[in-house]
Amino acid sequence: MTAKLEDPESFRERAREFVIANLRPSSGSKLVGILRDERTDEEELAEVAREREIQRGLFEAQLAGVCVPKAYGGQGLTPAHQAVLNDELIGREYPMRLQSPTFAPCLSVLLEFGSEEQKLRHIPAILKGEEIWMQFLSEPSGGSDVAGALTTAIRDGDEWILNGSKVWTTGAWWSDWGLCLARTNWDVPKHRGLTVFMLPIDREGVEVHRIEMLNGSKEFCQEFLTDVRVPDSDRIGGVDDGWTVGTRWMFHERMGTNSPLTTQPKGGALSGPDALPMVSIAGDADVLDDRRALDLIGEAESLAAADRALRGRLGDGIAAGTISDQASAIGRLFAGRVAIRTTTIGMDLAGAAAAAWAEDDESLVEIGHDYLMRQVSCIGGGTTEMAANVVSERVLGMPRERTLDRDVAFRDVPRSPSH
Amino acid sequence: MLLQLDSDLEFFRETTDRFLSEKAPPHELRRLRDSDSGFEANFWRQGADLGWTSLLVDEAHGGGSISGDRLVDLSVVAHEFGGHAAPGPLGPSNIVAGALSRHGQHLELLADLLAGSAVATWAISETVPHSPFGSFGLEIAVDGDEFVLNGTKRPVESAAESTHILVTGRTGGGLTQVLVPVASRGLTLRPMSGVDLTRRFSVVEFADVRIPAEMVVGAVGHAREAVEHQLRQGLVILNAESVGAMQAGFDMTLEWAIDRYSFGRPLASYQAIKHRFADMKSWLEAGHALSDNAAAAVSAEADDADELLSAAKSFIGEFGGELLQECVQLHGGIGLTFEHDLHLFLRRHTTNRALLGTPADHRRRLAELVIARENAA
């Protein structure tokens, strides 16, 4: 039995009505900067609360989870409907913090691997803005070698006891749930001894520590897990089969805001760079009539256009099945390269104000800190080096790197020079 | 090129690919290096039979589209031309044919262009301070029932092989386009040397060249919109062809890296080399995507068509050049020899990179368009 899908135009009317009645205008093409330390904790919490409220509103207006099946509180519609919503959101506030990682990859992973009971328990709550999720993935011992996780889960009856540490969770201090990759077997090769769990961040034994970045931002967190008890019913996927979940998890992470499960205004801050902030910077630095400045602005826009075009090509190709999922790594690699070059262009346009700025320097304020934080774009969400490995090995079919941890029990894998 | 072509277009692409593989293989390109025209008349007539010259021409004039989108069709042919570094006046012939069809003028010449029995070219470029973006020094004056042309155009592709040149110039404050027979008195051609093995260019000088009034294409002094239209078509062709050349260079270099052994293992097994291929792959796919997006925007007459075209031309010029030079580097010394085929694609890309605006020209133009858009908002 197939129900007839809502006509995209009537969906657009509903979306427009909601947007106009409920969402405030956003500040347009303002440069978002790189993890800038711009808000007090109170302001940050107020914004999170507002985003939860917007998400609740979207849910009540039947606009939340456009591509999520109706059984889990979504709308059961298509990426085309999501694109309509994104279009209608142009120039408006939206629940930015809920998109990544809550909708992609966490909700995507739940949809793909969660049990019926787990999906019914969590997906509607996510769609209502009641659950913000984080990825308990990276560890202090190594970010790129995800399958080398040291956080350990030991079975104790119907429960698991987790010990270890996770890091680089954005905003874990105001989030609710964590999707956690843990080692459940040290006696098999590393990919075969992992299991995925979910746990509430306020559970006993989880200590959230905020990391101060070089620019003063404290959005990133590290969690220390000490004898954290997780019921077996909160395990996602099979025991020791966590890498099956993990590979798809990382695919959904690479899809990022290309995922049809995420919502963001078309052309918004999360959908890639744009040269308009460069025009503002050049204007405020009074170099708009300088040939060198025009060259830089043109370069920024050509890269931005290339990034947008590439996202579209990869997204369409992956959706149509004409290219493999692994091709999303091409987009990740390129986006990193574009972002760091764009940051450098902003810095060069700003002139001496990049080193020292006055509070009334408008768009030139904090440009220098953005430059110091530049490499975030090539590190966060999987480094560009890992993406380059995926592109060369999985997309182009070049030989895999030789590794020393593939066919040995994980407990015998060297982890330091003294091993 | 689009990831998926509809079946008719794919058939058309395959036909062109097969024809070029057969008629214009690398040894033929090497032979043509020493020929005056750079292509054989019979080759071009056969290509015209395949449909290469009719894609911008209305059905009423004997043209037609395969996919329903003429520029997409043409960019598929151009991509194959790039992938084979193929000979023949693809850009000039199509642009002139398109212009004649659009204005419904000079239909006899148009029929010959369609049949491939004649070639015509478009003279737009001049030296600085003039630019193809609407600034021309060549003067087209009206004198009674004649035009008088004075000035110099360069480089003009396939001028010596053409019967007619579509000349863009200024008449007072406006632009005019006229069709000038190459045999006209006062018109001289100076063949130029160049990097492409089969593309020929000339300096074309006009010294009081007189032609009758009926040789106008469009309206006197009101050709700006038509010139911009032709420029967009020209950029779509160059972009698609350059991406085709990038793809060919990339493919042969990947194959080389997999087959070539050093220190007992394939080149392709070294991470230092794999990572460079990963970047090259991202430039290549971004080039395809931009080229296609810009072509679609031009077809749809979208507001951002010129922005996308300049973004594509500057990106494909800059990163395509880097990609092909990386291909040379990864080949080592053999990549710099005449014997190897890699330079065929580097030559084609290098030629296209410099025509109709360099990457730097297009970056500046793009910046001006973005600033104008921001000011209008």
Interface residues (C-beta under 8 A of the other chain):
Chain A: S29 A275 L276 V279 L288 R291 A293 L294 D295 L296 I297 G298 E299 E301 S302 L303 A304 A305 A306 D307 A309 L310 G312 R313 L314 D316 G317 A320 T322 I323 A327 A329 I330 G331 L333 F334 R337 E385 A387 A388 N389 V391 S392 E393 V395 L396 G397 M398 P399 E401
Chain B: L3 Q4 L254 A257 I258 R265 P266 A268 S269 Q271 K274 H275 F277 A278 D279 K281 S282 W283 E285 A286 G287 H288 A289 L290 D292 N293 E307 L308 S310 A311 A312 S314 F315 E318 F319 A360 H362 R363 R364 R365 L366 A367 E368 V370 I371 E374
